[in-house]
Amino acid sequence: MRGGFPAGNPLANILVIIAGILLVGASIVLGFFAFLALSAIVLVSAAIIGVRVWWLNRKIGKGQEQAKRKPHKQAGVIEGEYRVVSKDRDEA
């Protein structure tokens, strides 16, 4: 039995080796770019989720802080400020 490549032609053997090397190289390059694309998708998704969670925590924290700060007021009482624009001349 003879070991090595099945083709008896050395030129065919060289072409098979070159085609195999090109195929393996192309697979590695495509795999690398697929990995980069998947990594980019994961990073963008993680950033979006992180910003959303931070924003919700901030919003919830502000709501709790305002609830602690403001005392409960009586229903029916409206507080506000006013400024006298003009006085009646009859009061003097």
HTML snippet that shows the backbone in 3Dmol.js (N, CA, C, O; Angstrom):
<script src="https://3Dmol.org/build/3Dmol-min.js"></script>
<div id="view" style="width:600px;height:400px;position:relative"></div>
<script>
const pdb = `
ATOM      1  N   MET A   1       0.824  -1.176   0.000  1.00  0.00           N
ATOM      2  CA  MET A   1       0.000   0.000   0.000  1.00  0.00           C
ATOM      3  C   MET A   1       0.866   1.237   0.000  1.00  0.00           C
ATOM      4  O   MET A   1       1.933   1.301   0.611  1.00  0.00           O
ATOM      5  N   ARG A   2       0.364   2.188  -0.699  1.00  0.00           N
ATOM      6  CA  ARG A   2       1.078   3.433  -0.823  1.00  0.00           C
ATOM      7  C   ARG A   2       0.417   4.489   0.055  1.00  0.00           C
ATOM      8  O   ARG A   2      -0.809   4.595   0.038  1.00  0.00           O
ATOM      9  N   GLY A   3       1.167   5.272   0.818  1.00  0.00           N
ATOM     10  CA  GLY A   3       0.609   6.343   1.636  1.00  0.00           C
ATOM     11  C   GLY A   3       0.631   7.638   0.869  1.00  0.00           C
ATOM     12  O   GLY A   3       1.274   7.731  -0.177  1.00  0.00           O
ATOM     13  N   GLY A   4      -0.055   8.630   1.366  1.00  0.00           N
ATOM     14  CA  GLY A   4      -0.043   9.926   0.712  1.00  0.00           C
ATOM     15  C   GLY A   4      -1.355  10.218   0.026  1.00  0.00           C
ATOM     16  O   GLY A   4      -2.412   9.767   0.466  1.00  0.00           O
ATOM     17  N   PHE A   5      -1.285  10.967  -1.043  1.00  0.00           N
ATOM     18  CA  PHE A   5      -2.474  11.411  -1.754  1.00  0.00           C
ATOM     19  C   PHE A   5      -2.926  10.362  -2.753  1.00  0.00           C
ATOM     20  O   PHE A   5      -2.091   9.644  -3.305  1.00  0.00           O
ATOM     21  N   PRO A   6      -4.227  10.254  -3.001  1.00  0.00           N
ATOM     22  CA  PRO A   6      -4.724   9.225  -3.911  1.00  0.00           C
ATOM     23  C   PRO A   6      -4.391   9.493  -5.377  1.00  0.00           C
ATOM     24  O   PRO A   6      -4.286   8.549  -6.160  1.00  0.00           O
ATOM     25  N   ALA A   7      -4.227  10.736  -5.757  1.00  0.00           N
ATOM     26  CA  ALA A   7      -3.944  11.030  -7.164  1.00  0.00           C
ATOM     27  C   ALA A   7      -2.477  10.729  -7.454  1.00  0.00           C
ATOM     28  O   ALA A   7      -1.599  11.024  -6.643  1.00  0.00           O
ATOM     29  N   GLY A   8      -2.231  10.155  -8.586  1.00  0.00           N
ATOM     30  CA  GLY A   8      -0.858   9.828  -8.951  1.00  0.00           C
ATOM     31  C   GLY A   8      -0.140  11.002  -9.570  1.00  0.00           C
ATOM     32  O   GLY A   8       1.089  11.002  -9.643  1.00  0.00           O
ATOM     33  N   ASN A   9      -0.862  11.984 -10.009  1.00  0.00           N
ATOM     34  CA  ASN A   9      -0.277  13.135 -10.670  1.00  0.00           C
ATOM     35  C   ASN A   9       0.198  14.142  -9.624  1.00  0.00           C
ATOM     36  O   ASN A   9      -0.611  14.591  -8.812  1.00  0.00           O
ATOM     37  N   PRO A  10       1.473  14.512  -9.614  1.00  0.00           N
ATOM     38  CA  PRO A  10       1.967  15.469  -8.622  1.00  0.00           C
ATOM     39  C   PRO A  10       1.350  16.863  -8.784  1.00  0.00           C
ATOM     40  O   PRO A  10       1.188  17.583  -7.800  1.00  0.00           O
ATOM     41  N   LEU A  11       1.007  17.244 -10.013  1.00  0.00           N
ATOM     42  CA  LEU A  11       0.378  18.544 -10.233  1.00  0.00           C
ATOM     43  C   LEU A  11      -1.012  18.585  -9.587  1.00  0.00           C
ATOM     44  O   LEU A  11      -1.402  19.598  -9.007  1.00  0.00           O
ATOM     45  N   ALA A  12      -1.753  17.481  -9.693  1.00  0.00           N
ATOM     46  CA  ALA A  12      -3.070  17.391  -9.059  1.00  0.00           C
ATOM     47  C   ALA A  12      -2.928  17.428  -7.542  1.00  0.00           C
ATOM     48  O   ALA A  12      -3.744  18.041  -6.854  1.00  0.00           O
ATOM     49  N   ASN A  13      -1.895  16.773  -7.024  1.00  0.00           N
ATOM     50  CA  ASN A  13      -1.655  16.795  -5.573  1.00  0.00           C
ATOM     51  C   ASN A  13      -1.381  18.221  -5.085  1.00  0.00           C
ATOM     52  O   ASN A  13      -1.891  18.627  -4.040  1.00  0.00           O
ATOM     53  N   ILE A  14      -0.590  18.967  -5.825  1.00  0.00           N
ATOM     54  CA  ILE A  14      -0.274  20.348  -5.446  1.00  0.00           C
ATOM     55  C   ILE A  14      -1.532  21.211  -5.489  1.00  0.00           C
ATOM     56  O   ILE A  14      -1.743  22.040  -4.603  1.00  0.00           O
ATOM     57  N   LEU A  15      -2.369  21.025  -6.510  1.00  0.00           N
ATOM     58  CA  LEU A  15      -3.613  21.788  -6.608  1.00  0.00           C
ATOM     59  C   LEU A  15      -4.565  21.460  -5.459  1.00  0.00           C
ATOM     60  O   LEU A  15      -5.244  22.346  -4.939  1.00  0.00           O
ATOM     61  N   VAL A  16      -4.614  20.195  -5.067  1.00  0.00           N
ATOM     62  CA  VAL A  16      -5.462  19.801  -3.932  1.00  0.00           C
ATOM     63  C   VAL A  16      -4.946  20.442  -2.646  1.00  0.00           C
ATOM     64  O   VAL A  16      -5.735  20.908  -1.825  1.00  0.00           O
ATOM     65  N   ILE A  17      -3.642  20.467  -2.468  1.00  0.00           N
ATOM     66  CA  ILE A  17      -3.058  21.086  -1.270  1.00  0.00           C
ATOM     67  C   ILE A  17      -3.356  22.587  -1.249  1.00  0.00           C
ATOM     68  O   ILE A  17      -3.748  23.132  -0.217  1.00  0.00           O
ATOM     69  N   ILE A  18      -3.169  23.248  -2.390  1.00  0.00           N
ATOM     70  CA  ILE A  18      -3.435  24.691  -2.466  1.00  0.00           C
ATOM     71  C   ILE A  18      -4.913  24.982  -2.212  1.00  0.00           C
ATOM     72  O   ILE A  18      -5.244  25.914  -1.479  1.00  0.00           O
ATOM     73  N   ALA A  19      -5.799  24.191  -2.810  1.00  0.00           N
ATOM     74  CA  ALA A  19      -7.236  24.384  -2.599  1.00  0.00           C
ATOM     75  C   ALA A  19      -7.602  24.160  -1.134  1.00  0.00           C
ATOM     76  O   ALA A  19      -8.427  24.891  -0.586  1.00  0.00           O
ATOM     77  N   GLY A  20      -7.006  23.172  -0.505  1.00  0.00           N
ATOM     78  CA  GLY A  20      -7.266  22.914   0.913  1.00  0.00           C
ATOM     79  C   GLY A  20      -6.795  24.052   1.791  1.00  0.00           C
ATOM     80  O   GLY A  20      -7.494  24.455   2.721  1.00  0.00           O
ATOM     81  N   ILE A  21      -5.605  24.576   1.501  1.00  0.00           N
ATOM     82  CA  ILE A  21      -5.080  25.699   2.280  1.00  0.00           C
ATOM     83  C   ILE A  21      -5.969  26.929   2.107  1.00  0.00           C
ATOM     84  O   ILE A  21      -6.270  27.623   3.079  1.00  0.00           O
ATOM     85  N   LEU A  22      -6.390  27.199   0.870  1.00  0.00           N
ATOM     86  CA  LEU A  22      -7.282  28.338   0.631  1.00  0.00           C
ATOM     87  C   LEU A  22      -8.619  28.167   1.336  1.00  0.00           C
ATOM     88  O   LEU A  22      -9.165  29.125   1.885  1.00  0.00           O
ATOM     89  N   LEU A  23      -9.143  26.955   1.321  1.00  0.00           N
ATOM     90  CA  LEU A  23     -10.423  26.689   1.977  1.00  0.00           C
ATOM     91  C   LEU A  23     -10.318  26.869   3.493  1.00  0.00           C
ATOM     92  O   LEU A  23     -11.200  27.457   4.118  1.00  0.00           O
ATOM     93  N   VAL A  24      -9.246  26.364   4.069  1.00  0.00           N
ATOM     94  CA  VAL A  24      -9.047  26.521   5.516  1.00  0.00           C
ATOM     95  C   VAL A  24      -8.844  27.998   5.859  1.00  0.00           C
ATOM     96  O   VAL A  24      -9.395  28.487   6.846  1.00  0.00           O
ATOM     97  N   GLY A  25      -8.061  28.705   5.055  1.00  0.00           N
ATOM     98  CA  GLY A  25      -7.835  30.136   5.291  1.00  0.00           C
ATOM     99  C   GLY A  25      -9.120  30.936   5.183  1.00  0.00           C
ATOM    100  O   GLY A  25      -9.382  31.804   6.016  1.00  0.00           O
ATOM    101  N   ALA A  26      -9.926  30.653   4.161  1.00  0.00           N
ATOM    102  CA  ALA A  26     -11.200  31.357   4.002  1.00  0.00           C
ATOM    103  C   ALA A  26     -12.134  31.055   5.168  1.00  0.00           C
ATOM    104  O   ALA A  26     -12.851  31.941   5.634  1.00  0.00           O
ATOM    105  N   SER A  27     -12.131  29.825   5.636  1.00  0.00           N
ATOM    106  CA  SER A  27     -12.973  29.463   6.782  1.00  0.00           C
ATOM    107  C   SER A  27     -12.543  30.218   8.036  1.00  0.00           C
ATOM    108  O   SER A  27     -13.382  30.683   8.807  1.00  0.00           O
ATOM    109  N   ILE A  28     -11.251  30.335   8.233  1.00  0.00           N
ATOM    110  CA  ILE A  28     -10.753  31.062   9.408  1.00  0.00           C
ATOM    111  C   ILE A  28     -11.125  32.543   9.322  1.00  0.00           C
ATOM    112  O   ILE A  28     -11.569  33.130  10.309  1.00  0.00           O
ATOM    113  N   VAL A  29     -10.946  33.144   8.148  1.00  0.00           N
ATOM    114  CA  VAL A  29     -11.267  34.566   7.979  1.00  0.00           C
ATOM    115  C   VAL A  29     -12.764  34.804   8.161  1.00  0.00           C
ATOM    116  O   VAL A  29     -13.159  35.731   8.868  1.00  0.00           O
ATOM    117  N   LEU A  30     -13.597  33.983   7.536  1.00  0.00           N
ATOM    118  CA  LEU A  30     -15.048  34.142   7.682  1.00  0.00           C
ATOM    119  C   LEU A  30     -15.487  33.904   9.126  1.00  0.00           C
ATOM    120  O   LEU A  30     -16.366  34.600   9.634  1.00  0.00           O
ATOM    121  N   GLY A  31     -14.885  32.937   9.771  1.00  0.00           N
ATOM    122  CA  GLY A  31     -15.199  32.688  11.175  1.00  0.00           C
ATOM    123  C   GLY A  31     -14.823  33.864  12.056  1.00  0.00           C
ATOM    124  O   GLY A  31     -15.551  34.208  12.986  1.00  0.00           O
ATOM    125  N   PHE A  32     -13.681  34.483  11.763  1.00  0.00           N
ATOM    126  CA  PHE A  32     -13.243  35.650  12.528  1.00  0.00           C
ATOM    127  C   PHE A  32     -14.225  36.805  12.374  1.00  0.00           C
ATOM    128  O   PHE A  32     -14.599  37.446  13.356  1.00  0.00           O
ATOM    129  N   PHE A  33     -14.644  37.067  11.127  1.00  0.00           N
ATOM    130  CA  PHE A  33     -15.590  38.167  10.912  1.00  0.00           C
ATOM    131  C   PHE A  33     -16.972  37.846  11.482  1.00  0.00           C
ATOM    132  O   PHE A  33     -17.670  38.746  11.950  1.00  0.00           O
ATOM    133  N   ALA A  34     -17.368  36.591  11.449  1.00  0.00           N
ATOM    134  CA  ALA A  34     -18.633  36.209  12.081  1.00  0.00           C
ATOM    135  C   ALA A  34     -18.543  36.423  13.594  1.00  0.00           C
ATOM    136  O   ALA A  34     -19.498  36.880  14.222  1.00  0.00           O
ATOM    137  N   PHE A  35     -17.389  36.087  14.170  1.00  0.00           N
ATOM    138  CA  PHE A  35     -17.174  36.312  15.601  1.00  0.00           C
ATOM    139  C   PHE A  35     -17.219  37.805  15.929  1.00  0.00           C
ATOM    140  O   PHE A  35     -17.809  38.202  16.934  1.00  0.00           O
ATOM    141  N   LEU A  36     -16.599  38.628  15.085  1.00  0.00           N
ATOM    142  CA  LEU A  36     -16.640  40.077  15.312  1.00  0.00           C
ATOM    143  C   LEU A  36     -18.063  40.619  15.228  1.00  0.00           C
ATOM    144  O   LEU A  36     -18.463  41.448  16.046  1.00  0.00           O
ATOM    145  N   ALA A  37     -18.822  40.155  14.246  1.00  0.00           N
ATOM    146  CA  ALA A  37     -20.205  40.623  14.099  1.00  0.00           C
ATOM    147  C   ALA A  37     -21.045  40.207  15.303  1.00  0.00           C
ATOM    148  O   ALA A  37     -21.817  41.008  15.829  1.00  0.00           O
ATOM    149  N   LEU A  38     -20.896  38.969  15.735  1.00  0.00           N
ATOM    150  CA  LEU A  38     -21.650  38.489  16.896  1.00  0.00           C
ATOM    151  C   LEU A  38     -21.238  39.246  18.159  1.00  0.00           C
ATOM    152  O   LEU A  38     -22.082  39.590  18.985  1.00  0.00           O
ATOM    153  N   SER A  39     -19.943  39.502  18.302  1.00  0.00           N
ATOM    154  CA  SER A  39     -19.469  40.263  19.463  1.00  0.00           C
ATOM    155  C   SER A  39     -20.033  41.681  19.463  1.00  0.00           C
ATOM    156  O   SER A  39     -20.408  42.205  20.511  1.00  0.00           O
ATOM    157  N   ALA A  40     -20.090  42.298  18.286  1.00  0.00           N
ATOM    158  CA  ALA A  40     -20.646  43.649  18.195  1.00  0.00           C
ATOM    159  C   ALA A  40     -22.120  43.656  18.572  1.00  0.00           C
ATOM    160  O   ALA A  40     -22.576  44.558  19.274  1.00  0.00           O
ATOM    161  N   ILE A  41     -22.866  42.663  18.114  1.00  0.00           N
ATOM    162  CA  ILE A  41     -24.293  42.577  18.453  1.00  0.00           C
ATOM    163  C   ILE A  41     -24.471  42.400  19.955  1.00  0.00           C
ATOM    164  O   ILE A  41     -25.335  43.034  20.560  1.00  0.00           O
ATOM    165  N   VAL A  42     -23.655  41.543  20.553  1.00  0.00           N
ATOM    166  CA  VAL A  42     -23.755  41.307  21.999  1.00  0.00           C
ATOM    167  C   VAL A  42     -23.391  42.575  22.776  1.00  0.00           C
ATOM    168  O   VAL A  42     -24.066  42.917  23.747  1.00  0.00           O
ATOM    169  N   LEU A  43     -22.340  43.268  22.362  1.00  0.00           N
ATOM    170  CA  LEU A  43     -21.930  44.483  23.071  1.00  0.00           C
ATOM    171  C   LEU A  43     -22.969  45.593  22.958  1.00  0.00           C
ATOM    172  O   LEU A  43     -23.254  46.276  23.941  1.00  0.00           O
ATOM    173  N   VAL A  44     -23.530  45.777  21.781  1.00  0.00           N
ATOM    174  CA  VAL A  44     -24.557  46.808  21.609  1.00  0.00           C
ATOM    175  C   VAL A  44     -25.799  46.459  22.424  1.00  0.00           C
ATOM    176  O   VAL A  44     -26.393  47.329  23.062  1.00  0.00           O
ATOM    177  N   SER A  45     -26.189  45.189  22.401  1.00  0.00           N
ATOM    178  CA  SER A  45     -27.351  44.764  23.192  1.00  0.00           C
ATOM    179  C   SER A  45     -27.101  44.969  24.682  1.00  0.00           C
ATOM    180  O   SER A  45     -27.980  45.444  25.403  1.00  0.00           O
ATOM    181  N   ALA A  46     -25.909  44.614  25.143  1.00  0.00           N
ATOM    182  CA  ALA A  46     -25.581  44.796  26.559  1.00  0.00           C
ATOM    183  C   ALA A  46     -25.581  46.276  26.935  1.00  0.00           C
ATOM    184  O   ALA A  46     -26.031  46.639  28.021  1.00  0.00           O
ATOM    185  N   ALA A  47     -25.083  47.125  26.048  1.00  0.00           N
ATOM    186  CA  ALA A  47     -25.081  48.566  26.324  1.00  0.00           C
ATOM    187  C   ALA A  47     -26.502  49.110  26.390  1.00  0.00           C
ATOM    188  O   ALA A  47     -26.815  49.914  27.267  1.00  0.00           O
ATOM    189  N   ILE A  48     -27.358  48.684  25.479  1.00  0.00           N
ATOM    190  CA  ILE A  48     -28.749  49.147  25.481  1.00  0.00           C
ATOM    191  C   ILE A  48     -29.457  48.687  26.748  1.00  0.00           C
ATOM    192  O   ILE A  48     -30.156  49.473  27.388  1.00  0.00           O
ATOM    193  N   ILE A  49     -29.283  47.433  27.111  1.00  0.00           N
ATOM    194  CA  ILE A  49     -29.923  46.909  28.324  1.00  0.00           C
ATOM    195  C   ILE A  49     -29.363  47.614  29.562  1.00  0.00           C
ATOM    196  O   ILE A  49     -30.116  47.949  30.476  1.00  0.00           O
ATOM    197  N   GLY A  50     -28.050  47.840  29.596  1.00  0.00           N
ATOM    198  CA  GLY A  50     -27.438  48.525  30.736  1.00  0.00           C
ATOM    199  C   GLY A  50     -27.950  49.937  30.911  1.00  0.00           C
ATOM    200  O   GLY A  50     -28.245  50.360  32.029  1.00  0.00           O
ATOM    201  N   VAL A  51     -28.059  50.677  29.808  1.00  0.00           N
ATOM    202  CA  VAL A  51     -28.579  52.047  29.883  1.00  0.00           C
ATOM    203  C   VAL A  51     -30.030  52.035  30.320  1.00  0.00           C
ATOM    204  O   VAL A  51     -30.442  52.885  31.109  1.00  0.00           O
ATOM    205  N   ARG A  52     -30.809  51.095  29.827  1.00  0.00           N
ATOM    206  CA  ARG A  52     -32.229  51.005  30.197  1.00  0.00           C
ATOM    207  C   ARG A  52     -32.382  50.694  31.694  1.00  0.00           C
ATOM    208  O   ARG A  52     -33.209  51.305  32.371  1.00  0.00           O
ATOM    209  N   VAL A  53     -31.598  49.758  32.203  1.00  0.00           N
ATOM    210  CA  VAL A  53     -31.671  49.410  33.630  1.00  0.00           C
ATOM    211  C   VAL A  53     -31.228  50.600  34.478  1.00  0.00           C
ATOM    212  O   VAL A  53     -31.850  50.897  35.498  1.00  0.00           O
ATOM    213  N   TRP A  54     -30.159  51.283  34.066  1.00  0.00           N
ATOM    214  CA  TRP A  54     -29.696  52.456  34.806  1.00  0.00           C
ATOM    215  C   TRP A  54     -30.769  53.531  34.829  1.00  0.00           C
ATOM    216  O   TRP A  54     -31.017  54.140  35.870  1.00  0.00           O
ATOM    217  N   TRP A  55     -31.407  53.771  33.684  1.00  0.00           N
ATOM    218  CA  TRP A  55     -32.439  54.802  33.597  1.00  0.00           C
ATOM    219  C   TRP A  55     -33.635  54.451  34.479  1.00  0.00           C
ATOM    220  O   TRP A  55     -34.174  55.316  35.168  1.00  0.00           O
ATOM    221  N   LEU A  56     -34.051  53.182  34.458  1.00  0.00           N
ATOM    222  CA  LEU A  56     -35.184  52.773  35.295  1.00  0.00           C
ATOM    223  C   LEU A  56     -34.840  52.893  36.775  1.00  0.00           C
ATOM    224  O   LEU A  56     -35.662  53.362  37.562  1.00  0.00           O
ATOM    225  N   ASN A  57     -33.637  52.476  37.164  1.00  0.00           N
ATOM    226  CA  ASN A  57     -33.225  52.609  38.568  1.00  0.00           C
ATOM    227  C   ASN A  57     -33.187  54.077  38.986  1.00  0.00           C
ATOM    228  O   ASN A  57     -33.596  54.411  40.098  1.00  0.00           O
ATOM    229  N   ARG A  58     -32.710  54.942  38.123  1.00  0.00           N
ATOM    230  CA  ARG A  58     -32.667  56.370  38.415  1.00  0.00           C
ATOM    231  C   ARG A  58     -34.069  56.931  38.568  1.00  0.00           C
ATOM    232  O   ARG A  58     -34.341  57.719  39.474  1.00  0.00           O
ATOM    233  N   LYS A  59     -34.957  56.518  37.672  1.00  0.00           N
ATOM    234  CA  LYS A  59     -36.337  57.004  37.723  1.00  0.00           C
ATOM    235  C   LYS A  59     -37.040  56.505  38.990  1.00  0.00           C
ATOM    236  O   LYS A  59     -37.749  57.267  39.647  1.00  0.00           O
ATOM    237  N   ILE A  60     -36.848  55.249  39.326  1.00  0.00           N
ATOM    238  CA  ILE A  60     -37.461  54.688  40.537  1.00  0.00           C
ATOM    239  C   ILE A  60     -36.874  55.363  41.776  1.00  0.00           C
ATOM    240  O   ILE A  60     -37.603  55.669  42.719  1.00  0.00           O
ATOM    241  N   GLY A  61     -35.563  55.594  41.775  1.00  0.00           N
ATOM    242  CA  GLY A  61     -34.909  56.255  42.907  1.00  0.00           C
ATOM    243  C   GLY A  61     -35.419  57.666  43.117  1.00  0.00           C
ATOM    244  O   GLY A  61     -35.615  58.088  44.256  1.00  0.00           O
ATOM    245  N   LYS A  62     -35.637  58.405  42.037  1.00  0.00           N
ATOM    246  CA  LYS A  62     -36.173  59.762  42.162  1.00  0.00           C
ATOM    247  C   LYS A  62     -37.584  59.737  42.717  1.00  0.00           C
ATOM    248  O   LYS A  62     -37.945  60.589  43.530  1.00  0.00           O
ATOM    249  N   GLY A  63     -38.384  58.777  42.291  1.00  0.00           N
ATOM    250  CA  GLY A  63     -39.754  58.671  42.789  1.00  0.00           C
ATOM    251  C   GLY A  63     -39.784  58.378  44.276  1.00  0.00           C
ATOM    252  O   GLY A  63     -40.596  58.949  45.005  1.00  0.00           O
ATOM    253  N   GLN A  64     -38.914  57.500  44.732  1.00  0.00           N
ATOM    254  CA  GLN A  64     -38.861  57.182  46.156  1.00  0.00           C
ATOM    255  C   GLN A  64     -38.330  58.368  46.955  1.00  0.00           C
ATOM    256  O   GLN A  64     -38.794  58.637  48.063  1.00  0.00           O
ATOM    257  N   GLU A  65     -37.365  59.068  46.391  1.00  0.00           N
ATOM    258  CA  GLU A  65     -36.800  60.231  47.079  1.00  0.00           C
ATOM    259  C   GLU A  65     -37.835  61.339  47.223  1.00  0.00           C
ATOM    260  O   GLU A  65     -37.914  61.980  48.271  1.00  0.00           O
ATOM    261  N   GLN A  66     -38.618  61.567  46.194  1.00  0.00           N
ATOM    262  CA  GLN A  66     -39.658  62.591  46.264  1.00  0.00           C
ATOM    263  C   GLN A  66     -40.758  62.184  47.232  1.00  0.00           C
ATOM    264  O   GLN A  66     -41.319  63.035  47.923  1.00  0.00           O
ATOM    265  N   ALA A  67     -41.071  60.909  47.292  1.00  0.00           N
ATOM    266  CA  ALA A  67     -42.104  60.445  48.218  1.00  0.00           C
ATOM    267  C   ALA A  67     -41.650  60.632  49.665  1.00  0.00           C
ATOM    268  O   ALA A  67     -42.469  60.939  50.531  1.00  0.00           O
ATOM    269  N   LYS A  68     -40.369  60.453  49.937  1.00  0.00           N
ATOM    270  CA  LYS A  68     -39.856  60.641  51.294  1.00  0.00           C
ATOM    271  C   LYS A  68     -39.796  62.122  51.661  1.00  0.00           C
ATOM    272  O   LYS A  68     -40.030  62.493  52.811  1.00  0.00           O
ATOM    273  N   ARG A  69     -39.483  62.956  50.687  1.00  0.00           N
ATOM    274  CA  ARG A  69     -39.292  64.370  50.938  1.00  0.00           C
ATOM    275  C   ARG A  69     -40.595  65.120  51.150  1.00  0.00           C
ATOM    276  O   ARG A  69     -40.672  65.971  52.037  1.00  0.00           O
ATOM    277  N   LYS A  70     -41.605  64.832  50.372  1.00  0.00           N
ATOM    278  CA  LYS A  70     -42.864  65.568  50.441  1.00  0.00           C
ATOM    279  C   LYS A  70     -43.769  64.981  51.517  1.00  0.00           C
ATOM    280  O   LYS A  70     -44.086  63.792  51.481  1.00  0.00           O
ATOM    281  N   PRO A  71     -44.182  65.798  52.462  1.00  0.00           N
ATOM    282  CA  PRO A  71     -45.161  65.296  53.432  1.00  0.00           C
ATOM    283  C   PRO A  71     -46.523  65.191  52.762  1.00  0.00           C
ATOM    284  O   PRO A  71     -46.833  65.916  51.817  1.00  0.00           O
ATOM    285  N   HIS A  72     -47.311  64.283  53.271  1.00  0.00           N
ATOM    286  CA  HIS A  72     -48.651  64.100  52.708  1.00  0.00           C
ATOM    287  C   HIS A  72     -49.528  65.278  53.115  1.00  0.00           C
ATOM    288  O   HIS A  72     -49.579  65.652  54.286  1.00  0.00           O
ATOM    289  N   LYS A  73     -50.197  65.840  52.165  1.00  0.00           N
ATOM    290  CA  LYS A  73     -51.040  67.006  52.421  1.00  0.00           C
ATOM    291  C   LYS A  73     -52.496  66.571  52.477  1.00  0.00           C
ATOM    292  O   LYS A  73     -52.875  65.498  52.009  1.00  0.00           O
ATOM    293  N   GLN A  74     -53.295  67.453  53.070  1.00  0.00           N
ATOM    294  CA  GLN A  74     -54.717  67.151  53.172  1.00  0.00           C
ATOM    295  C   GLN A  74     -55.355  67.227  51.792  1.00  0.00           C
ATOM    296  O   GLN A  74     -54.980  68.044  50.950  1.00  0.00           O
ATOM    297  N   ALA A  75     -56.311  66.366  51.595  1.00  0.00           N
ATOM    298  CA  ALA A  75     -57.036  66.406  50.332  1.00  0.00           C
ATOM    299  C   ALA A  75     -57.915  67.650  50.317  1.00  0.00           C
ATOM    300  O   ALA A  75     -58.499  68.004  51.341  1.00  0.00           O
ATOM    301  N   GLY A  76     -58.015  68.300  49.201  1.00  0.00           N
ATOM    302  CA  GLY A  76     -58.842  69.485  49.085  1.00  0.00           C
ATOM    303  C   GLY A  76     -58.097  70.779  49.339  1.00  0.00           C
ATOM    304  O   GLY A  76     -58.661  71.852  49.125  1.00  0.00           O
ATOM    305  N   VAL A  77     -56.855  70.723  49.786  1.00  0.00           N
ATOM    306  CA  VAL A  77     -56.071  71.925  50.033  1.00  0.00           C
ATOM    307  C   VAL A  77     -55.115  72.103  48.861  1.00  0.00           C
ATOM    308  O   VAL A  77     -54.338  71.210  48.523  1.00  0.00           O
ATOM    309  N   ILE A  78     -55.194  73.260  48.265  1.00  0.00           N
ATOM    310  CA  ILE A  78     -54.302  73.566  47.152  1.00  0.00           C
ATOM    311  C   ILE A  78     -53.342  74.638  47.624  1.00  0.00           C
ATOM    312  O   ILE A  78     -53.761  75.726  48.020  1.00  0.00           O
ATOM    313  N   GLU A  79     -52.073  74.339  47.583  1.00  0.00           N
ATOM    314  CA  GLU A  79     -51.069  75.310  47.988  1.00  0.00           C
ATOM    315  C   GLU A  79     -50.535  76.010  46.762  1.00  0.00           C
ATOM    316  O   GLU A  79     -50.468  75.439  45.673  1.00  0.00           O
ATOM    317  N   GLY A  80     -50.162  77.241  46.958  1.00  0.00           N
ATOM    318  CA  GLY A  80     -49.578  77.985  45.853  1.00  0.00           C
ATOM    319  C   GLY A  80     -49.101  79.341  46.326  1.00  0.00           C
ATOM    320  O   GLY A  80     -49.317  79.717  47.478  1.00  0.00           O
ATOM    321  N   GLU A  81     -48.461  80.065  45.451  1.00  0.00           N
ATOM    322  CA  GLU A  81     -47.991  81.407  45.740  1.00  0.00           C
ATOM    323  C   GLU A  81     -48.746  82.379  44.854  1.00  0.00           C
ATOM    324  O   GLU A  81     -49.205  82.037  43.765  1.00  0.00           O
ATOM    325  N   TYR A  82     -48.859  83.590  45.350  1.00  0.00           N
ATOM    326  CA  TYR A  82     -49.522  84.603  44.533  1.00  0.00           C
ATOM    327  C   TYR A  82     -48.761  85.908  44.669  1.00  0.00           C
ATOM    328  O   TYR A  82     -47.952  86.093  45.579  1.00  0.00           O
ATOM    329  N   ARG A  83     -49.043  86.800  43.743  1.00  0.00           N
ATOM    330  CA  ARG A  83     -48.421  88.111  43.747  1.00  0.00           C
ATOM    331  C   ARG A  83     -49.499  89.121  43.383  1.00  0.00           C
ATOM    332  O   ARG A  83     -50.248  88.924  42.426  1.00  0.00           O
ATOM    333  N   VAL A  84     -49.572  90.190  44.142  1.00  0.00           N
ATOM    334  CA  VAL A  84     -50.569  91.223  43.884  1.00  0.00           C
ATOM    335  C   VAL A  84     -50.099  92.022  42.681  1.00  0.00           C
ATOM    336  O   VAL A  84     -49.012  92.599  42.684  1.00  0.00           O
ATOM    337  N   VAL A  85     -50.931  92.046  41.662  1.00  0.00           N
ATOM    338  CA  VAL A  85     -50.577  92.774  40.449  1.00  0.00           C
ATOM    339  C   VAL A  85     -50.932  94.245  40.599  1.00  0.00           C
ATOM    340  O   VAL A  85     -50.124  95.118  40.284  1.00  0.00           O
ATOM    341  N   SER A  86     -52.126  94.518  41.074  1.00  0.00           N
ATOM    342  CA  SER A  86     -52.508  95.914  41.303  1.00  0.00           C
ATOM    343  C   SER A  86     -53.470  95.954  42.481  1.00  0.00           C
ATOM    344  O   SER A  86     -54.306  95.067  42.651  1.00  0.00           O
ATOM    345  N   LYS A  87     -53.338  96.995  43.289  1.00  0.00           N
ATOM    346  CA  LYS A  87     -54.233  97.148  44.431  1.00  0.00           C
ATOM    347  C   LYS A  87     -55.401  98.017  44.006  1.00  0.00           C
ATOM    348  O   LYS A  87     -55.280  98.895  43.151  1.00  0.00           O
ATOM    349  N   ASP A  88     -56.530  97.743  44.627  1.00  0.00           N
ATOM    350  CA  ASP A  88     -57.688  98.603  44.359  1.00  0.00           C
ATOM    351  C   ASP A  88     -57.428  99.969  44.986  1.00  0.00           C
ATOM    352  O   ASP A  88     -56.898 100.038  46.094  1.00  0.00           O
ATOM    353  N   ARG A  89     -57.779 101.033  44.321  1.00  0.00           N
ATOM    354  CA  ARG A  89     -57.539 102.387  44.827  1.00  0.00           C
ATOM    355  C   ARG A  89     -58.550 102.767  45.907  1.00  0.00           C
ATOM    356  O   ARG A  89     -58.368 103.747  46.629  1.00  0.00           O
ATOM    357  N   ASP A  90     -59.617 101.974  46.005  1.00  0.00           N
ATOM    358  CA  ASP A  90     -60.644 102.291  46.992  1.00  0.00           C
ATOM    359  C   ASP A  90     -60.210 101.920  48.406  1.00  0.00           C
ATOM    360  O   ASP A  90     -60.779 102.438  49.367  1.00  0.00           O
ATOM    361  N   GLU A  91     -59.256 101.069  48.563  1.00  0.00           N
ATOM    362  CA  GLU A  91     -58.858 100.590  49.885  1.00  0.00           C
ATOM    363  C   GLU A  91     -58.105 101.649  50.678  1.00  0.00           C
ATOM    364  O   GLU A  91     -58.094 101.574  51.906  1.00  0.00           O
ATOM    365  N   ALA A  92     -57.507 102.581  50.071  1.00  0.00           N
ATOM    366  CA  ALA A  92     -56.679 103.571  50.749  1.00  0.00           C
ATOM    367  C   ALA A  92     -57.507 104.498  51.525  1.00  0.00           C
ATOM    368  O   ALA A  92     -56.980 105.406  52.167  1.00  0.00           O
TER     369      ALA A  92
END
`;
const viewer = $3Dmol.createViewer("view");
viewer.addModel(pdb, "pdb");
viewer.setStyle({}, {cartoon: {color: "spectrum"}});
viewer.zoomTo();
viewer.render();
</script>
